[in-house]
Amino acid sequence: MSISATKYIFVTGGVTSSLGKGIISASLGKLLIARGYSVTIQKLDPYINVDPGTMNPYEHGECYVTEDGAETDLDLGHYERFLNTPTSQANNVTTGKIYQTVINKEREGAYLGKTVQIIPHITDEIKRCVKILGDTKKYDFVITEIGGTVGDIESLPYIEAVRQLKWELEDDALFIHLTLIPFLKASGELKTKPTQHSVKTLLESGIQPDVLVCRTEHHLDANIKRKIALFCNVGKDAVIESIDVDSIYEVPIKMLDEGLDKVVLKKLNLNHATKLNLDNWNNFLKKLQNPKEKVKIGLIGKYIELKDSYKSISEALIHAGANHNCEVEVKWIHAESIDTKNVKKELQNLDGILVAPGFGDRGIEGKIAGIKYVRENSIPFFGICLGMQCAVIEFARNVLGMKTAHTTEIDSKTKFPVIDLMQEQTKIINKGGTMRLGEYPCDIKSGSKTRKAYNQKATKERHRHRYEFNNTYLEKFEKAGMNATGINPKSNLVEIVEINNHPWFVGVQFHPEYKSTVSNPHPLFIHFLKACLNQKK
Ligand code: GLN
């Protein structure tokens, strides 16, 4: 289906943060796609970092990487997992990026004679970044999620920019405001006042929301909806309940039941009687909600206090689990909590182990101890990025006898630098956006476990790292049974390692988790879980 002019939907949040604007945006996008429209979702982040790539996962959760190598907010992962369409550099804009562009232009003389100001220069740049996606003519809808909560000092330029856009785009733009309806246990009541105040704050900035999505622990009855509608100047059908659910993947169905897509289409003067196709989604949900089996996976990482640090990995496990009609229970294991003495006790009851990506030396010896245990005890193993590098170090130390083998990221003077900096990386000084980022090709060797999983000769996967397998040692590794089964055809870099005489021991230098979606669960996660299920039997 194609419509004459791109429609812009702006999603703001009020009352508190973490209400799930990303999931609501992704759910609405999913419903519009199910009606045959093309949709992309963009996130505007109010912080001054140019991108989240330099932030600690504790600060920001996972850094999600796009095909074209942007280091972005983890909400972009939700957009891709729900919509099954890739995002790009243009889908994540930060205050840092906006100011960087404006200041560079000022230095070039683009504003000669003028005082450069937040209004109009910063707001104009924000508007340009929003319209870039619509200008591609690829999308019927551009959904723009504005990070933060209304009233924050940081988001003011964004709010002003989208207010202006609404003025210019008229009927082609719409505002959705996500708020919280708290429940007061003592009086047994749902309270609408915070929502009223939140809408007033938006009104002070000149924005009247068209639709209110109300996050709540309890159902909103007709009276409450009428009250919210009356005090916030929206129609009753535009007050949408967003009740807490067990899985984020139920939200599109809840939004459908509440008529979010319908009210949006109505307000944008589009046909809302079109048929929806959600067969695949419902199929997935059915399997997710009625598992026939269960596997227990140990995830060894060092940021496990904040599960958002491994968002794409845990979602990829959910997608692959549903594929097998199987519930995946994740035991989060702190890499610093394991050592050679307790490793057996920690890992012995698990059906498989995944060693997570990461940076720096904290927890590295725990990861290596865990890998030695699963290698020697034939427990399925999946190592991602640093997890793969640790598998290489473990093999070098304990099989090849290079006792002090290491990655030069941690021990720059090691006698056996089995993982080392790429040549191009040695001259790089700046930290931001300078890793090997984005999608690279990988040829997969026939006869390997990964070839069986992908069922194709080559693939493309996304990367985010500086260090690589050191090819000087490749022959030694292969002779001893650790094979490079995935190779970058252009640079000859090792992308996948496997051990032959083991049920499933695979390490990948790339991040397969970024590509797993509800419609396309990732083959490596599917085959890893298959091996875990076999292990259990
Ligand atoms: N720190 C490692 C590197 O830079 C691994 C990075 C990662 O796991 N994403 O190569």
Boltz pocket constraint, residues with backbone or C-beta under 6 A from the ligand:
constraints:
  - pocket:
      binder: B
      contacts: [[A, 356], [A, 357], [A, 358], [A, 359], [A, 360], [A, 384], [A, 385], [A, 386], [A, 387], [A, 409], [A, 464], [A, 465], [A, 466], [A, 467], [A, 468]]
      max_distance: 6.0
